[in-house]
Amino acid sequence: MKIKEFLLAVVLLLNCGAVAAQNDSVDRESMIFYPFEVDPEFPGGIDSLYDYLCRNVSYPAEAREQGISGKVFVSFAVERDGSVADVKILKDIGGGCGEAVVEAVKNMPRWTPGRLGGKPAPMTFTLPVYFNLDEDDDPATKDMTSEEKCLYRYSKAISR
């Protein structure tokens, strides 16, 4: 009987967490997070993810013309089978940048899914994607291709 009560309590907590996560006024410090035994991974790791983004997210002409730079944040789920689903723009900078990121994320190859309790489990990611026109003025990127500049931008961003 105690096992059934425990499972019921866990189900209720998980359901409450799902509802609370949809509410922007939730006190994030009081939320419960369940760590994955193994996090989902893009094929080849984080460097391959940045390489994929640099090859597949183009700087929209409209954004370039309007001088738009900044970060687009998207969320997406890595499902139990490693597929990417439920791609949403969380923060857009305009000029077609958000749409360019969504298109690239939707076309990502399958990830290695995360594992929880020894089994594949879905997980939601938030991913920042950087757009920066100022890098053309950076002496360090003067002789780089656009793809090399993009990878340089990511390496600078994650080292902060």
N, C-alpha and C positions, 0 to 999 in steps of 0.2 A: 504494500500500500504506500509506503514512503517513497518508493521509486516513482509511482504514478504522480504523487503530489509534487515531487521534485521536477519531473518532466513538465507538468502543468505550469509550475512556477517559471521554468525556463522559457516555455512557449509564450507565456504572458509577458515576461520581460522582453523577449525578442520582439513581440508585436508592439509593445509600448515604445521600444527603441525605434522601430520603423516609423511609427506615427510621430514620435518626438523629432526624429531626424528631418521630417518634412516641415517642421515649424522653425522659422528663422530665429525665434526668440529663446531657443533652448540654451540653457547654461552648459556650454561645451565641457567645462571642468567636471560636471557631474555625469557625463555620458560614460557608458561602459564600452570598451573596445575589446574585441576578441582578436588576439594576434594570430596570424597565419603561421603554421609550422614552416611552410615554404611559400614565399610570395610569388605571384605570377611573374613571368619573365618574358620580355620580348625576345624573339629568336636572335641569339648572338649577344644579348645583354644590353645594357644601357647605352653603350657607345653605338651599337647597331641601331637602337631606337633613334638616337640623334641623327645618325647618318640617314635613316629612312625619312625622317622629317625634313632634313635638308634637301633630299632628292625629290620629295613628293609634295612639299608645301611651297607653292610659288607665291612671290610677293605680288599681290594684285596690282595691275596698272593703275586702277583708281586710287588705291592707297598711296602708291608712289607719287602720283600727280598731286594728291592732297597733302603730301608730306607726313603721312600717318606712320608713327612708330609706336611700339609698346608691346604688351603681352596679351595674348588671347588665352583664356583658360577654358578648357573643355573637360567635361567628365564623360566617362564611358565605363562600361562593365566588361570585364574579361570573364566570360562564362565558363562553365565546367569543362566544356570541350575546347577552350582556348580562343573561341571566336569573340570578336568585339561587337558589342551591342549597346543600345540606348545612349548614343552619342548626343551630348547636349552642350551648347555654348553657355558657359557660366559668366564670362566677361568678354565682351567684344570691344575692339577699338575702331571698328567701322572700315569702310573702304573695301569690303569684300574679304577681309582677313579672316573673320570667323568662319565664313563659308568655306574658304580654302583649307582651313584646318579640319573642319568637319569632314570634308571630302577625303582628305588624306587618312584620317583616323578610321573612317568607315572602310577604307580599302587596305587596312593593315593586314599582314599575314596573321595566322593563328599564333597566339602566345602559348607558352607552357603554362597551364592553369596553376593557380595557387592550391595549396592543400591545407585542409583543416580536419583534424580527427583522422588523418591518414587518407582522406578522400578528396578528390578535386572539388573545389568550392568557388562560387562566383565572388568577384571582388570588384568594387568600384574604384576607379582611378581619377585623379584630377591632374591634368597635364598642362603646364604652361608652354606656350609656343611663342617665340620671340620674333618680332619684326623690328629691324633697326636700320634706318637710312643713314645714320651718322657713321656707321662702320666704314663707309666709303672715304671718310676723312681721316680715319685712323692710320697713321704711318705703318703700324704693324700689319695691316691687311692690304697694303698698297699693291703688292704683286700676287695676291691670292685670287683664285677663281671664286665665283659666287658661292659654290658649295663649300670651299675651304673657309670662306668668311663666315658662313652659317655655322660650321662646326666650331670655329674660333669663338663665335658669339655664345654657343652653348657651354663651351669649356669655361669661359669667363663667368657666365651666369651661375654655374654650379660651384665655382670656387669661392663665391662670395659668402 
